[in-house]
Amino acid sequence: MIGSDAIRGYNDTFILSVLSEGDSYGYAISKRITEISENNYSIKETTLYSAFNRLEKNGFIDSFPGQITHGKKRTYYRITDSGKEYLEEKKAEWVLIKKVVECFIS
């Protein structure tokens, strides 16, 4: 399992990537991140909701009410056009970061 410190700066990217597949809610996003990482990374709930707040404040995602489950209204999230642009920037940045790190580790 990868420690959260090793990839802390990529949680926003992971969330945006999942939301680029379609609108979703917290638990499902968390589960999808774990699935995509083949169980090598899981995001903590507090980290996830802090990221939602940050991403929404920056205009990268929108939230909206969904169905009621277990007596609570589920909050859904969708990626915005700005969020899609930011995700593309982060993907390009990753290519460069990977290249630089490989210079030292290979």
C-alpha positions as CSV (number, residue, x, y, z in Angstrom):
1,M,0.0,0.0,0.0
2,I,1.3,3.4,-0.9
3,G,1.6,5.9,1.9
4,S,-0.5,9.1,1.6
5,D,2.6,11.3,2.0
6,A,4.0,9.9,-1.3
7,I,1.1,11.1,-3.4
8,R,-0.6,13.7,-1.3
9,G,-0.4,16.3,-4.1
10,Y,-2.3,14.1,-6.5
11,N,-5.6,13.5,-4.6
12,D,-7.3,16.4,-6.5
13,T,-6.1,14.8,-9.7
14,F,-7.4,11.4,-8.7
15,I,-10.8,12.9,-7.8
16,L,-11.1,14.9,-11.0
17,S,-10.1,11.9,-13.0
18,V,-12.9,9.8,-11.4
19,L,-15.4,12.7,-12.0
20,S,-14.3,12.9,-15.6
21,E,-16.0,9.4,-15.9
22,G,-19.3,10.9,-14.6
23,D,-21.0,12.5,-11.7
24,S,-20.6,10.7,-8.4
25,Y,-20.7,10.9,-4.6
26,G,-18.0,10.7,-1.9
27,Y,-18.1,7.0,-1.0
28,A,-18.3,5.9,-4.7
29,I,-15.4,8.2,-5.6
30,S,-13.3,6.8,-2.7
31,K,-14.1,3.2,-3.8
32,R,-13.3,4.0,-7.4
33,I,-9.9,5.5,-6.4
34,T,-9.1,2.3,-4.5
35,E,-10.3,0.1,-7.5
36,I,-8.3,2.1,-10.1
37,S,-5.1,1.9,-7.9
38,E,-5.7,-1.9,-7.7
39,N,-6.0,-1.6,-3.9
40,N,-2.6,0.1,-3.6
41,Y,-4.0,3.4,-2.5
42,S,-7.1,4.5,-0.6
43,I,-8.1,8.0,0.3
44,K,-9.1,8.9,3.8
45,E,-12.6,10.4,4.3
46,T,-11.3,13.6,5.8
47,T,-8.8,14.0,2.9
48,L,-11.6,13.4,0.4
49,Y,-14.0,16.0,1.9
50,S,-11.2,18.5,2.3
51,A,-10.4,18.0,-1.4
52,F,-14.1,18.4,-2.3
53,N,-14.2,21.8,-0.5
54,R,-11.0,23.0,-2.1
55,L,-12.0,21.8,-5.6
56,E,-15.4,23.5,-5.3
57,K,-13.9,26.7,-4.0
58,N,-11.5,26.8,-7.0
59,G,-14.4,26.2,-9.4
60,F,-13.1,22.7,-10.5
61,I,-16.2,20.9,-9.3
62,D,-19.8,21.6,-8.5
63,S,-21.9,19.8,-5.9
64,F,-25.6,19.1,-6.0
65,P,-28.1,17.2,-3.9
66,G,-29.0,13.6,-4.9
67,Q,-31.2,10.9,-3.6
68,I,-31.9,10.3,0.0
69,T,-30.2,7.3,1.5
70,H,-30.3,6.1,5.1
71,G,-32.3,9.3,5.9
72,K,-29.6,11.7,4.6
73,K,-29.5,13.5,1.3
74,R,-26.5,12.3,-0.7
75,T,-24.3,15.0,-2.2
76,Y,-23.1,14.5,-5.7
77,Y,-20.2,16.1,-7.5
78,R,-19.5,16.9,-11.1
79,I,-16.4,18.2,-12.8
80,T,-16.7,21.7,-14.4
81,D,-15.1,22.9,-17.6
82,S,-12.4,24.6,-15.5
83,G,-11.9,21.3,-13.7
84,K,-11.4,19.5,-17.0
85,E,-8.8,22.0,-18.1
86,Y,-7.0,21.7,-14.7
87,L,-7.0,17.9,-15.0
88,E,-5.4,18.1,-18.4
89,E,-2.7,20.4,-17.0
90,K,-2.1,18.0,-14.1
91,K,-1.8,15.1,-16.6
92,A,0.8,17.0,-18.6
93,E,2.7,17.9,-15.4
94,W,2.7,14.3,-14.4
95,V,4.5,13.3,-17.6
96,L,7.3,15.8,-16.8
97,I,7.5,14.8,-13.1
98,K,7.7,11.1,-14.0
99,K,10.5,11.9,-16.5
100,V,12.5,13.9,-13.9
101,V,12.1,11.3,-11.1
102,E,13.1,8.5,-13.5
103,C,16.4,10.4,-14.2
104,F,17.3,9.8,-10.5
105,I,15.7,6.4,-9.8
106,S,16.4,4.5,-13.0
